Amino acid sequence: MAQVPAATRALRVLRFLAGQPEPVAVERIARELGIPRSTTYHLLQAMADEGFVVHLSDDRRFGLGVAAFEVGSGYARQAPLQRIARRPLATLVDRTGQSAHLAVPHGRDVLYVVEERAPGRPPLVTDVGVRLPSHLTASGRAILAHLPASQVRALYPDKASFVDRTGVGPTSPTALRSVLAETRQRGYAIEDSEVTSGMASVAAAVLDHNEMPVAGVAITYPSDGTDPRLRDRLAAAVVSTSETLSRRLRGR
């Protein structure tokens, strides 16, 4: 093991952490990978400096950081996911008569990579290439709700991590935890006038083979004067589409 390059060891550490359900102590990482404890600690410190791991001092453990999440989600930003998403999103638009889009995580934002606009519907801010705050968007909330709590804490450590667009939405880690808990209980994410006044969205996450979120599928629709039962119908269609994309992403 002494002859293994540091880069190889760092990649092994990342792969090991990615396969764990929660952050891990240095001693276990060193033992499982056969790396000296001092070497493991120095690797983790360097990786933490670059944002690939985060040290949870209260737990004395290390977990994946924002940079690792961005690298992992990079696959979803490339052509494979976009190619498999276009037809299901077009079908979703035909089925609901509302505009749909696909967004992938990008730090504390979501990046919109596919948009299918319904005929006669107004243009939205979610054009391809636009980035919006994850905690305000339905797509972002759907993704965040499927992340380990430690990763959400790393993304949103304090109130300074939050921005707003319309004066509505969570402004603290506590408020965001409440929103994400409601999202998990409901089975899909919602937002109403938090991105654009008078417009609402419902979204569900696309999950990879590790049940980690790589994207969010959403529908946006006018919230003023619409049938309150509309959201439930749109949510069912969005969840169905996200499940289809998850299966295709896994090659099923």
C-alpha positions as CSV (number, residue, x, y, z in Angstrom):
1,M,0.0,0.0,0.0
2,A,3.0,2.3,0.6
3,Q,3.6,2.5,-3.2
4,V,0.0,3.5,-4.0
5,P,-0.1,7.2,-5.2
6,A,-1.9,9.7,-2.9
7,A,-4.4,10.4,-5.7
8,T,-5.4,6.7,-5.8
9,R,-5.8,6.6,-2.0
10,A,-7.9,9.8,-2.1
11,L,-10.2,8.2,-4.7
12,R,-10.5,5.1,-2.6
13,V,-11.5,7.2,0.4
14,L,-14.1,9.0,-1.7
15,R,-15.5,5.7,-3.0
16,F,-15.6,4.3,0.5
17,L,-17.4,7.4,2.0
18,A,-19.9,7.3,-0.9
19,G,-20.9,3.8,0.0
20,Q,-21.6,4.6,3.6
21,P,-25.0,5.5,5.0
22,E,-23.5,8.2,7.3
23,P,-20.2,9.9,8.1
24,V,-17.4,7.7,9.3
25,A,-14.6,8.0,11.9
26,V,-11.0,8.2,10.7
27,E,-10.1,4.9,12.5
28,R,-12.6,3.0,10.5
29,I,-11.6,4.5,7.2
30,A,-8.0,3.6,7.8
31,R,-8.9,0.1,8.9
32,E,-11.2,-0.7,6.0
33,L,-8.8,0.7,3.4
34,G,-5.6,-0.6,4.9
35,I,-4.1,3.0,5.0
36,P,-2.1,4.1,8.0
37,R,-4.2,6.3,10.4
38,S,-1.8,9.3,10.1
39,T,-1.8,9.1,6.3
40,T,-5.6,8.8,6.3
41,Y,-5.9,11.9,8.5
42,H,-3.6,13.9,6.2
43,L,-5.6,12.8,3.1
44,L,-8.9,13.8,4.7
45,Q,-7.5,17.2,5.7
46,A,-6.4,17.9,2.2
47,M,-9.7,16.7,0.8
48,A,-11.6,18.9,3.3
49,D,-9.6,21.9,2.2
50,E,-10.8,21.3,-1.4
51,G,-14.4,20.7,-0.3
52,F,-14.6,16.9,-1.1
53,V,-15.1,15.9,2.5
54,V,-16.5,17.7,5.5
55,H,-15.4,17.2,9.1
56,L,-18.3,16.9,11.5
57,S,-16.4,17.9,14.7
58,D,-19.3,17.1,17.1
59,D,-19.4,13.5,15.8
60,R,-15.6,13.3,15.2
61,R,-16.4,11.8,11.8
62,F,-15.9,12.7,8.1
63,G,-18.6,12.7,5.4
64,L,-18.8,13.7,1.7
65,G,-18.6,17.4,1.1
66,V,-20.2,19.7,-1.5
67,A,-17.4,19.2,-4.1
68,A,-17.9,15.5,-4.1
69,F,-21.6,16.0,-4.5
70,E,-21.0,18.3,-7.5
71,V,-18.6,15.8,-9.1
72,G,-21.1,13.0,-8.6
73,S,-24.0,15.0,-10.0
74,G,-21.8,16.0,-13.0
75,Y,-22.8,12.8,-14.7
76,A,-26.5,13.9,-14.5
77,R,-25.6,17.2,-16.1
78,Q,-24.2,15.5,-19.2
79,A,-25.9,14.1,-22.2
80,P,-27.0,10.7,-20.9
81,L,-29.6,12.0,-18.5
82,Q,-30.7,14.8,-20.8
83,R,-31.2,12.3,-23.6
84,I,-33.3,9.9,-21.6
85,A,-35.3,12.7,-20.0
86,R,-36.6,14.5,-23.1
87,R,-39.2,12.1,-24.2
88,P,-40.7,11.4,-20.7
89,L,-40.8,15.2,-20.1
90,A,-42.6,15.8,-23.4
91,T,-45.1,13.0,-22.5
92,L,-45.5,14.7,-19.1
93,V,-46.4,18.0,-20.8
94,D,-48.9,16.3,-23.1
95,R,-50.5,14.6,-20.2
96,T,-50.8,17.7,-17.9
97,G,-50.9,20.6,-20.3
98,Q,-48.3,22.4,-18.1
99,S,-44.6,23.2,-18.7
100,A,-42.1,20.8,-17.3
101,H,-38.3,20.9,-16.6
102,L,-35.4,18.9,-15.4
103,A,-32.8,20.4,-13.0
104,V,-29.6,19.0,-11.5
105,P,-27.8,20.0,-8.3
106,H,-25.0,22.5,-8.5
107,G,-23.8,23.4,-5.0
108,R,-26.6,25.3,-3.3
109,D,-28.3,25.8,-6.6
110,V,-30.1,23.7,-9.2
111,L,-29.1,24.0,-12.8
112,Y,-31.9,23.6,-15.4
113,V,-30.8,21.3,-18.2
114,V,-34.1,20.4,-20.0
115,E,-37.3,22.4,-20.5
116,E,-40.4,21.4,-22.3
117,R,-42.9,24.3,-22.6
118,A,-46.6,23.6,-22.9
119,P,-48.4,25.3,-25.8
120,G,-49.8,28.6,-24.8
121,R,-48.1,28.7,-21.5
122,P,-46.0,31.8,-20.5
123,P,-42.2,31.7,-20.5
124,L,-40.6,30.8,-17.2
125,V,-37.4,31.7,-15.4
126,T,-36.3,28.1,-15.6
127,D,-34.7,28.3,-19.1
128,V,-31.9,25.8,-19.9
129,G,-28.7,27.0,-18.2
130,V,-30.4,29.0,-15.5
131,R,-29.4,28.4,-11.9
132,L,-31.8,29.0,-9.0
133,P,-31.5,28.5,-5.2
134,S,-32.3,24.9,-4.3
135,H,-34.1,25.8,-1.1
136,L,-36.6,27.9,-2.9
137,T,-37.4,25.6,-5.9
138,A,-39.5,22.5,-5.9
139,S,-36.8,20.6,-7.9
140,G,-34.1,21.6,-5.3
141,R,-36.3,20.6,-2.4
142,A,-37.0,17.3,-3.9
143,I,-33.2,16.7,-4.3
144,L,-32.3,18.0,-0.8
145,A,-35.0,15.9,0.8
146,H,-33.2,12.7,-0.4
147,L,-29.7,13.8,0.8
148,P,-28.2,12.7,4.1
149,A,-28.8,15.3,6.9
150,S,-25.0,15.8,7.1
151,Q,-24.8,16.9,3.5
152,V,-27.7,19.3,3.9
153,R,-25.9,20.8,6.9
154,A,-22.7,21.2,4.9
155,L,-24.7,23.0,2.2
156,Y,-26.7,25.2,4.6
157,P,-24.6,25.6,7.8
158,D,-26.1,29.0,8.9
159,K,-28.6,31.8,8.0
160,A,-26.0,33.4,5.7
161,S,-26.4,30.4,3.3
162,F,-30.0,31.5,2.4
163,V,-31.2,34.0,-0.1
164,D,-34.7,34.9,-1.2
165,R,-36.4,36.1,-4.4
166,T,-39.9,37.1,-3.4
167,G,-39.7,37.4,0.3
168,V,-41.1,33.9,0.8
169,G,-39.3,30.7,1.7
170,P,-37.0,29.2,4.4
171,T,-34.3,31.5,5.8
172,S,-32.6,29.3,8.3
173,P,-31.4,25.7,8.7
174,T,-34.2,25.0,11.1
175,A,-36.9,26.3,8.6
176,L,-35.3,24.3,5.8
177,R,-35.3,21.1,7.9
178,S,-39.0,21.6,8.4
179,V,-39.7,22.1,4.7
180,L,-37.7,18.9,3.8
181,A,-39.4,16.8,6.5
182,E,-42.8,17.9,5.0
183,T,-41.5,17.0,1.5
184,R,-40.4,13.5,2.6
185,Q,-43.8,12.9,4.3
186,R,-45.8,14.2,1.3
187,G,-43.7,12.2,-1.2
188,Y,-43.1,15.2,-3.5
189,A,-41.8,18.8,-3.2
190,I,-43.9,22.0,-3.6
191,E,-43.3,25.7,-3.8
192,D,-45.7,28.6,-4.4
193,S,-44.6,32.1,-5.4
194,E,-41.2,31.5,-3.9
195,V,-39.4,31.7,-7.3
196,T,-42.0,33.7,-9.3
197,S,-45.0,35.4,-7.8
198,G,-48.3,33.8,-8.9
199,M,-46.5,30.6,-10.1
200,A,-46.3,27.3,-8.3
201,S,-44.3,24.1,-8.9
202,V,-44.4,20.4,-7.8
203,A,-41.3,18.2,-8.2
204,A,-39.9,14.7,-7.5
205,A,-36.4,13.5,-7.4
206,V,-34.7,11.2,-9.9
207,L,-32.6,8.6,-8.0
208,D,-29.5,6.7,-9.1
209,H,-28.7,3.1,-8.2
210,N,-27.5,4.1,-4.8
211,E,-30.9,5.9,-4.2
212,M,-29.1,9.2,-4.3
213,P,-30.8,12.2,-6.0
214,V,-29.2,13.3,-9.3
215,A,-32.0,15.5,-10.6
216,G,-35.5,16.9,-10.0
217,V,-38.4,16.7,-12.4
218,A,-40.9,19.5,-12.0
219,I,-44.1,21.1,-13.4
220,T,-44.8,24.8,-13.0
221,Y,-48.3,26.2,-13.3
222,P,-50.2,29.4,-12.4
223,S,-51.3,29.2,-8.8
224,D,-53.8,32.1,-8.8
225,G,-57.4,30.9,-9.2
226,T,-56.6,27.3,-10.1
227,D,-58.5,24.3,-8.8
228,P,-56.8,23.3,-5.5
229,R,-57.1,19.6,-6.6
230,L,-54.8,20.4,-9.6
231,R,-51.7,20.1,-7.5
232,D,-52.4,16.5,-6.5
233,R,-53.0,15.5,-10.1
234,L,-49.8,17.2,-11.3
235,A,-47.8,15.7,-8.4
236,A,-49.0,12.2,-9.3
237,A,-47.8,12.7,-12.9
238,V,-44.5,14.2,-11.8
239,V,-43.8,11.3,-9.4
240,S,-44.6,8.8,-12.1
241,T,-42.2,10.5,-14.5
242,S,-39.4,10.7,-11.9
243,E,-39.8,7.0,-11.3
244,T,-39.5,6.3,-15.0
245,L,-36.3,8.3,-15.3
246,S,-34.9,6.6,-12.2
247,R,-35.4,3.2,-13.8
248,R,-33.9,4.3,-17.1
249,L,-30.9,5.8,-15.4
250,R,-30.3,2.5,-13.7
251,G,-30.6,0.7,-17.1
252,R,-33.9,-1.0,-16.3
